[in-house]
C-alpha cells in the first residue's frame, strides 16, 4: 500500500524552483503579516471594549457598539468590492465579537 501512495502523490518538483520559491515567500509573508495585523486588531478591540466597560456599558450594548464601530469603518474607509466580496468588517465580525466578549469579562 505505501508504494501505491508514493506513486499517486503529486510532487512539488513539477513547479519550477524559482516559481516555488516565490510562492513559499508569499505564503510565509502573508501568514506573518496576517498574524501581526490580527494581533494589532485584537489590541484595538480590547482597548475599545475596556473603554466601554469602564464607562458602565453592559455586555449586550457593548457588542452592539463594537459591531456598529466595525460597520462604520467600512463606511468611512470604503474599498472597491465586487458584489460578492465582503468588507473586512463583515469578514472579521465574528472574530471581533468573540474577542470583545473575552475582553469584557477578562477582569471579571
Backbone as JSON, one array per atom type, in Angstrom:
{
  "sequence": "XXXXXXXXXXXXXXXXXXXXXXXXXXXXXXXXXXXXXXXXXXXXXXXXXXXXXXXXXXXXXXXXXXXXXXXXXXXXXXXXXXXXXXXXXXXXXXXXXXXXXXXXXXXX",
  "N": [[0.79, -1.2, 0.0], [1.89, 1.39, 0.84], [3.62, 1.88, -1.29], [1.9, 2.39, -3.41], [0.73, 4.8, -2.63], [2.91, 6.59, -2.8], [3.3, 6.69, -5.53], [1.01, 7.97, -6.42], [1.03, 10.44, -5.25], [1.38, 13.92, -5.76], [4.21, 15.53, -6.72], [6.03, 18.38, -5.6], [8.06, 19.04, -7.28], [7.36, 19.46, -9.87], [6.79, 22.06, -10.17], [8.54, 24.86, -11.2], [11.66, 25.76, -9.65], [12.19, 28.53, -9.02], [9.66, 29.69, -9.23], [8.32, 28.23, -7.27], [9.8, 29.06, -5.07], [9.09, 31.79, -4.91], [6.38, 31.48, -4.36], [6.55, 30.19, -1.85], [7.75, 32.22, -0.31], [5.8, 34.24, -0.49], [3.64, 32.93, 0.73], [4.66, 32.54, 3.32], [5.08, 35.23, 4.09], [2.46, 36.32, 4.01], [1.16, 34.94, 6.04], [2.7, 35.67, 8.27], [2.4, 38.48, 8.23], [-0.37, 38.63, 8.45], [-0.76, 37.5, 10.97], [0.48, 39.4, 12.61], [-1.02, 41.73, 12.01], [-3.54, 40.86, 12.84], [-3.1, 40.53, 15.57], [-2.64, 43.19, 16.28], [-5.15, 44.26, 15.64], [-6.71, 42.89, 17.51], [-5.73, 44.0, 19.88], [-6.63, 46.64, 19.57], [-9.4, 46.22, 19.53], [-9.68, 45.27, 22.15], [-8.96, 47.57, 23.62], [-11.07, 49.31, 22.95], [-13.25, 47.89, 24.0], [-12.61, 47.77, 26.73], [-12.79, 50.48, 27.34], [-15.53, 50.94, 26.89], [-16.65, 49.17, 28.81], [-15.58, 50.25, 31.18], [-16.94, 52.6, 31.18], [-19.39, 51.86, 32.0], [-21.03, 50.53, 30.26], [-23.18, 47.92, 29.37], [-22.91, 44.33, 28.64], [-24.42, 43.46, 26.34], [-25.0, 45.89, 25.07], [-22.39, 46.65, 24.59], [-21.54, 44.81, 22.65], [-23.23, 45.52, 20.55], [-22.32, 48.15, 20.15], [-19.65, 47.66, 19.35], [-20.02, 46.23, 16.97], [-21.31, 48.19, 15.49], [-19.27, 50.09, 15.36], [-17.37, 48.69, 13.84], [-18.79, 48.43, 11.44], [-19.02, 51.1, 10.79], [-16.42, 51.67, 10.12], [-16.19, 50.4, 7.64], [-17.84, 52.07, 6.2], [-16.58, 54.57, 6.44], [-14.06, 54.13, 5.35], [-14.17, 53.18, 2.52], [-13.85, 50.42, 0.25], [-13.23, 49.38, -3.04], [-15.29, 46.91, -4.06], [-16.33, 43.78, -5.44], [-19.66, 42.65, -6.16], [-19.96, 40.35, -4.62], [-18.03, 40.26, -2.7], [-16.82, 40.56, 0.65], [-16.62, 43.13, 3.14], [-13.79, 44.05, 5.19], [-14.73, 44.34, 7.77], [-17.13, 42.87, 7.72], [-16.11, 40.34, 7.13], [-14.51, 39.82, 9.36], [-16.19, 40.08, 11.52], [-17.34, 38.11, 13.26], [-15.08, 37.21, 14.65], [-14.27, 39.59, 15.86], [-16.43, 40.04, 17.6], [-16.16, 37.78, 19.29], [-13.6, 38.27, 20.45], [-14.29, 40.64, 21.74], [-16.17, 39.85, 23.69], [-14.6, 38.12, 25.23], [-12.69, 39.96, 26.19], [-14.32, 41.75, 27.58], [-15.19, 40.3, 29.78], [-12.8, 39.63, 30.9], [-11.46, 40.69, 33.21], [-13.3, 40.16, 35.09]],
  "CA": [[0.0, 0.0, 0.0], [2.68, 2.62, 0.82], [4.18, 2.11, -2.63], [0.85, 2.96, -4.22], [0.58, 6.2, -2.24], [4.01, 7.4, -3.3], [3.13, 6.87, -6.97], [-0.12, 8.86, -6.71], [1.25, 11.77, -4.69], [1.92, 14.91, -6.69], [5.45, 16.07, -6.18], [6.18, 19.8, -5.91], [9.15, 19.25, -8.22], [6.82, 19.86, -11.16], [6.77, 23.52, -10.18], [9.92, 25.35, -11.3], [12.21, 26.19, -8.36], [12.04, 29.96, -8.77], [8.25, 29.94, -9.01], [8.01, 27.65, -5.96], [10.41, 29.93, -4.06], [8.24, 32.98, -4.8], [5.17, 31.02, -3.67], [6.9, 29.95, -0.45], [7.97, 33.52, 0.34], [4.5, 34.91, -0.38], [2.86, 32.21, 1.74], [5.24, 32.85, 4.63], [4.84, 36.64, 4.39], [1.05, 36.59, 4.26], [0.82, 34.41, 7.35], [3.36, 36.52, 9.27], [1.74, 39.78, 8.2], [-1.72, 38.45, 8.97], [-0.69, 37.29, 12.42], [0.82, 40.69, 13.23], [-2.15, 42.64, 11.89], [-4.62, 40.36, 13.68], [-2.75, 40.85, 16.96], [-2.88, 44.63, 16.43], [-6.6, 44.44, 15.65], [-7.23, 42.41, 18.79], [-5.38, 45.02, 20.88], [-7.55, 47.77, 19.37], [-10.71, 45.77, 20.0], [-9.59, 45.24, 23.6], [-8.98, 48.94, 24.14], [-12.43, 49.83, 22.8], [-14.13, 47.17, 24.93], [-12.3, 48.24, 28.1], [-13.35, 51.82, 27.46], [-16.97, 50.8, 27.04], [-16.93, 48.53, 30.1], [-15.25, 51.2, 32.23], [-17.97, 53.65, 31.13], [-20.63, 51.31, 32.52], [-21.84, 49.94, 29.2], [-23.43, 46.5, 29.6], [-22.35, 43.44, 27.62], [-25.19, 43.47, 25.09], [-24.77, 47.18, 24.43], [-21.0, 46.66, 24.13], [-21.48, 44.08, 21.38], [-23.89, 46.38, 19.56], [-21.42, 49.27, 19.87], [-18.49, 47.17, 18.61], [-20.48, 45.93, 15.62], [-21.56, 49.48, 14.83], [-17.97, 50.7, 15.1], [-16.77, 47.96, 12.72], [-19.52, 48.79, 10.22], [-18.66, 52.49, 10.49], [-15.13, 51.6, 9.45], [-16.44, 50.07, 6.24], [-18.43, 53.25, 5.57], [-15.59, 55.65, 6.41], [-12.92, 53.75, 4.52], [-14.73, 52.24, 1.54], [-12.95, 49.73, -0.66], [-13.97, 48.91, -4.2], [-15.52, 45.47, -3.95], [-17.33, 43.23, -6.34], [-20.92, 42.46, -5.44], [-19.94, 39.16, -3.77], [-16.96, 40.36, -1.72], [-17.15, 41.08, 1.98], [-15.7, 44.12, 3.69], [-13.01, 43.49, 6.3], [-15.61, 44.31, 8.94], [-18.03, 41.72, 7.57], [-15.3, 39.13, 7.16], [-13.95, 39.6, 10.69], [-17.16, 40.43, 12.56], [-17.47, 37.04, 14.26], [-13.87, 37.23, 15.47], [-14.32, 40.82, 16.67], [-17.4, 39.81, 18.68], [-15.55, 36.83, 20.23], [-12.57, 39.0, 21.21], [-14.97, 41.62, 22.59], [-16.76, 39.14, 24.83], [-13.48, 37.67, 26.07], [-12.1, 41.13, 26.85], [-15.3, 42.34, 28.51], [-15.21, 39.51, 31.02], [-11.42, 39.28, 31.25], [-11.12, 41.07, 34.59], [-14.47, 39.92, 35.95]],
  "C": [[0.85, 1.28, 0.0], [3.29, 2.92, -0.54], [3.16, 2.79, -3.53], [0.65, 4.44, -3.9], [1.68, 7.06, -2.84], [3.9, 7.63, -4.79], [2.03, 7.89, -7.28], [0.06, 10.26, -6.14], [1.84, 12.69, -5.75], [3.12, 15.55, -6.03], [5.56, 17.55, -6.53], [7.28, 20.06, -6.94], [8.65, 19.61, -9.62], [6.72, 21.37, -11.29], [8.22, 23.98, -10.26], [10.39, 25.96, -9.98], [11.96, 27.66, -8.06], [10.57, 30.3, -8.49], [7.84, 29.4, -7.63], [8.59, 28.53, -4.85], [9.54, 31.17, -3.84], [6.93, 32.63, -4.06], [5.44, 30.83, -2.18], [7.07, 31.26, 0.31], [6.64, 34.24, 0.54], [3.63, 34.25, 0.69], [3.35, 32.53, 3.14], [4.91, 34.29, 5.03], [3.39, 36.92, 4.74], [0.65, 36.08, 5.64], [1.43, 35.28, 8.44], [2.66, 37.87, 9.36], [0.34, 39.68, 8.79], [-1.7, 38.28, 10.48], [-0.41, 38.59, 13.15], [-0.38, 41.62, 13.17], [-3.34, 42.17, 12.72], [-4.35, 40.64, 15.15], [-3.0, 42.33, 17.24], [-4.38, 44.92, 16.49], [-7.18, 44.01, 16.99], [-6.91, 43.4, 19.91], [-6.32, 46.21, 20.78], [-8.95, 47.43, 19.85], [-10.74, 45.79, 21.53], [-9.66, 46.62, 24.21], [-10.38, 49.54, 24.07], [-13.37, 49.2, 23.83], [-13.87, 47.63, 26.37], [-12.88, 49.63, 28.34], [-14.86, 51.77, 27.66], [-17.33, 50.22, 28.4], [-16.69, 49.51, 31.25], [-16.24, 52.36, 32.29], [-19.32, 53.15, 31.61], [-21.54, 50.71, 31.47], [-21.97, 48.44, 29.47], [-22.94, 45.64, 28.44], [-23.1, 43.45, 26.29], [-24.98, 44.78, 24.33], [-23.35, 47.29, 23.89], [-20.88, 45.96, 22.78], [-22.1, 44.91, 20.27], [-22.97, 47.53, 19.16], [-20.21, 48.82, 19.04], [-18.85, 46.82, 17.17], [-20.7, 47.22, 14.83], [-20.25, 50.16, 14.47], [-17.29, 50.01, 13.91], [-17.46, 48.33, 11.41], [-19.22, 50.23, 9.8], [-17.32, 52.54, 9.76], [-15.3, 51.32, 7.96], [-17.04, 51.27, 5.49], [-17.4, 54.37, 5.41], [-14.44, 55.38, 5.45], [-13.37, 52.73, 3.48], [-13.63, 51.66, 0.63], [-13.8, 49.29, -1.84], [-14.06, 47.39, -4.13], [-16.48, 45.03, -5.04], [-18.58, 42.94, -5.51], [-20.9, 41.28, -4.48], [-18.86, 39.22, -2.69], [-17.48, 40.94, -0.41], [-16.17, 42.18, 2.35], [-14.89, 43.42, 4.78], [-13.88, 43.36, 7.54], [-16.54, 43.11, 8.87], [-17.26, 40.41, 7.75], [-14.83, 38.79, 8.57], [-14.94, 39.81, 11.84], [-17.27, 39.36, 13.65], [-16.27, 37.04, 15.2], [-13.85, 38.46, 16.37], [-15.27, 40.64, 17.85], [-16.81, 38.85, 19.72], [-14.5, 37.53, 21.09], [-13.22, 39.98, 22.19], [-15.54, 40.97, 23.85], [-15.66, 38.68, 25.79], [-12.9, 38.84, 26.86], [-13.05, 41.71, 27.89], [-15.29, 41.61, 29.84], [-13.82, 39.13, 31.52], [-11.08, 39.55, 32.7], [-12.26, 40.79, 35.57], [-14.19, 38.85, 36.98]]
}
